[in-house]
Amino acid sequence: VTDSFNNSTTIFSGEVTEIIAKDEWTVIVKIKVAKSWKGKVAKEVVISTAKESSLCGYSFEIGKKYLVYADGAIKNLSTSNCSRTTAESDKTDIKYLDKLK
């Protein structure tokens, strides 16, 4: 968790409100932020990820809550299935992040 914390631009939790196809390879995911552990994020964050898991894309679902480790510039954030991004129901990272903050 410490390495991912240090290597991520921002880390936050929130609920997916919209998923939009950007092109044939990428989707844009809008997330209503509940809590942030790293980086300055707005109440809603827009991130991109590859459309398919075979392209390292993370498979988000509208209405579900996630803990997101995102990289890139704040206005161009992205994540992948190779990051620690996970369903928020797994509280292991959250407990550790609360101690790091």
C-alpha positions in Angstrom: 0.0 0.0 0.0 2.8 2.4 0.8 4.4 2.0 -2.6 1.1 2.6 -4.4 0.5 5.6 -2.1 3.8 7.1 -3.1 3.4 6.3 -6.8 -0.2 7.5 -7.3 -1.1 11.1 -8.1 -4.3 10.8 -6.1 -6.2 8.2 -4.0 -9.9 8.5 -3.3 -13.1 6.6 -2.8 -16.4 7.2 -4.4 -19.4 6.0 -6.4 -19.4 5.6 -10.2 -22.1 7.9 -11.7 -21.4 7.5 -15.4 -19.3 5.6 -17.8 -18.8 7.0 -21.4 -16.9 5.5 -24.3 -14.1 7.9 -25.3 -13.0 5.8 -28.3 -12.9 2.2 -29.2 -10.1 1.5 -26.6 -10.9 3.8 -23.7 -13.8 4.7 -21.4 -14.3 7.8 -19.2 -15.5 7.2 -15.7 -17.2 9.8 -13.6 -17.0 9.2 -9.8 -18.7 11.2 -7.0 -15.9 11.4 -4.4 -16.6 10.4 -0.8 -13.1 10.7 0.7 -9.6 11.5 -0.5 -6.3 10.3 0.9 -3.9 11.9 -1.5 -4.1 14.8 -4.0 -6.6 17.6 -4.3 -9.7 16.3 -6.0 -13.1 17.9 -6.7 -16.4 16.5 -5.6 -16.6 14.6 -8.9 -13.5 13.1 -10.6 -13.2 12.1 -14.2 -10.7 9.3 -14.9 -10.0 7.1 -17.9 -9.2 3.4 -18.2 -8.9 1.0 -21.0 -12.2 -0.5 -22.2 -11.2 -4.1 -21.8 -9.4 -5.9 -19.0 -7.2 -7.6 -21.6 -5.9 -4.0 -22.3 -5.3 -3.5 -18.5 -8.6 -1.6 -18.1 -10.4 -1.6 -14.7 -14.0 -2.8 -15.0 -16.1 -0.2 -13.2 -19.9 -0.5 -12.8 -22.3 2.4 -12.4 -23.7 2.7 -8.9 -20.9 0.8 -7.2 -18.3 2.3 -4.9 -14.5 2.0 -5.4 -11.2 2.9 -3.9 -9.3 4.4 -6.8 -5.5 4.8 -7.1 -5.1 7.2 -10.1 -2.1 8.4 -12.0 -1.4 11.3 -14.4 -2.2 15.0 -14.2 -5.2 16.0 -12.1 -7.1 16.9 -15.3 -6.1 13.7 -17.1 -6.2 10.9 -14.5 -6.2 7.3 -15.4 -6.2 3.9 -13.6 -5.8 0.3 -14.6 -6.4 -3.2 -13.3 -2.7 -3.3 -12.5 -3.1 -0.5 -9.9 -4.5 -1.2 -6.4 -7.9 0.2 -7.5 -10.6 -2.1 -5.9 -14.2 -2.3 -4.8 -14.6 -0.1 -1.7 -16.1 -3.1 0.2 -12.5 -4.4 0.7 -11.6 -2.2 3.7 -8.0 -3.5 4.1 -6.4 -0.6 2.1 -8.7 2.0 3.7 -7.6 1.1 7.2 -3.9 1.4 6.1 -4.5 4.7 4.2 -6.2 6.2 7.2 -2.9 5.6 9.1 -0.8 7.0 6.3 -2.7 10.2 5.9 
